[in-house]
Structures are given as structure tokens and as C-alpha cells.
């Protein structure tokens, strides 16, 4: 069985460093660390969050409407005078 020895690991590390550059590797590790920190903080926030009771059910409200008032008879004006149509009876 063939394993990676110390010289092999150094060569692989050197190739990765040449391909990506030192700045890019450190940037990726920083982003990785920030991600882990954010995850841990989110998990802690979930544990510290107080249990909220389930929302109460709201009973439907019955809206009653008052009986409609009959509309007043239509009025018209003729030369500035109000004319009432008396042919319609109001009950």
C-alpha cells in the first residue's frame, strides 16, 4: 500500500501554493473561518431564542349590517327651482 510521505506532501503543498498563490489561499481560509463563525453564532441564537406560544386562533367576526334606508326620491331643478316628482309614493 502506498501512502503519502512528508516529501510528497511538501511537493503537493508547493504545487498548490504556486497555482493559487499565497494571498488567494489565505483569503479562502479567512472566508472559511468566517463561515464557521457565522454558523456557530446562528446555532447559539437558535438555542437562546425564547419559546413562543403558537399564535392564537382568531374567531371569525360576524358583521351585521343595518337595514338599508330607502333612497330619497330623485329631485330635479328647472330654472333654478327644485321640482319634486310626486308620482312616486314613499312608504
C-alpha positions in Angstrom: 0.0 0.0 0.0 1.4 3.4 -1.0 1.0 6.4 1.3 2.0 10.0 1.1 5.2 10.7 2.9 6.5 14.0 4.1 8.4 14.8 0.9 5.3 14.0 -1.2 3.1 16.3 1.0 5.6 19.1 0.6 5.6 18.8 -3.2 1.8 18.9 -3.2 1.7 21.9 -0.9 4.3 23.7 -3.1 2.2 23.0 -6.3 -1.0 24.3 -4.7 0.9 27.4 -3.5 2.2 28.0 -7.0 -1.2 27.5 -8.6 -3.3 29.6 -6.3 -0.8 32.0 -4.7 -0.4 32.8 -1.0 -2.9 35.6 -1.0 -5.7 33.6 -2.5 -5.2 30.7 -0.1 -5.2 33.0 2.9 -8.4 34.7 1.6 -10.1 31.3 1.2 -9.2 30.2 4.7 -10.4 33.6 6.1 -13.8 33.1 4.3 -13.9 29.6 5.6 -13.3 30.8 9.2 -16.0 33.5 8.8 -18.5 30.9 7.6 -17.9 28.6 10.6 -18.1 31.6 13.0 -21.4 32.7 11.4 -22.8 29.1 11.6 -21.9 28.8 15.3 -23.4 32.2 16.1 -26.6 31.2 14.3 -26.8 27.9 16.2 -26.3 29.8 19.5 -29.0 32.3 18.6 -31.5 29.4 17.9 -30.7 27.9 21.3 -31.1 31.2 23.2 -34.3 32.1 21.4 -37.3 32.0 23.9 -40.0 29.6 23.0 -43.0 31.5 21.6 -46.5 30.1 22.1 -48.4 29.2 19.0 -50.4 32.0 17.5 -53.9 32.2 18.9 -56.7 31.3 16.6 -58.8 34.3 15.7 -62.5 33.7 15.8 -64.3 35.0 12.7 -66.2 38.1 13.4 -69.8 38.3 12.2 -70.6 41.7 10.7 -74.2 42.7 10.8 -75.4 45.4 8.6 -78.2 47.8 9.4 -81.2 47.6 7.0 -80.7 49.8 4.1 -82.6 53.1 4.2 -84.7 53.8 1.1 -83.2 56.5 -1.1 -85.0 59.8 -1.2 -86.9 60.4 -4.4 -84.9 62.0 -7.1 -85.2 65.7 -7.4 -84.5 67.9 -10.4 -84.1 71.6 -10.9 -85.9 73.6 -13.5 -84.7 77.2 -14.0 -83.1 77.2 -10.5 -86.3 75.9 -8.8 -86.4 72.4 -7.2 -89.0 70.1 -8.8 -90.2 67.1 -6.8 -91.7 64.2 -8.6 -94.9 63.3 -6.7 -95.9 60.5 -8.9 -93.8 58.1 -6.8 -95.1 57.3 -3.4 -92.8 56.9 -0.4 -93.7 54.1 2.0 
